[in-house]
Amino acid sequence: EGELDLGGGPAPASLTEELEQAERGRIVEALRAARGSRTEAAQLLGMPRTTMLNKMKRYGIT
């Protein structure tokens, strides 16, 4: 009683890794939607352009 069956699948990535992957994916999607415009992509994401540029650098997005 009280045990949680999580299945026997592989261990998930750390929460930090999952969040970084999700954030990277959203930035890439926004850049595609904005046809490469970094300013427009940042607006779509609701973040300052400089913040997005820093995140792009961190994630290796060119």
Order of alpha helices (4+ residues) and beta strands (2+ residues): alpha-alpha-alpha
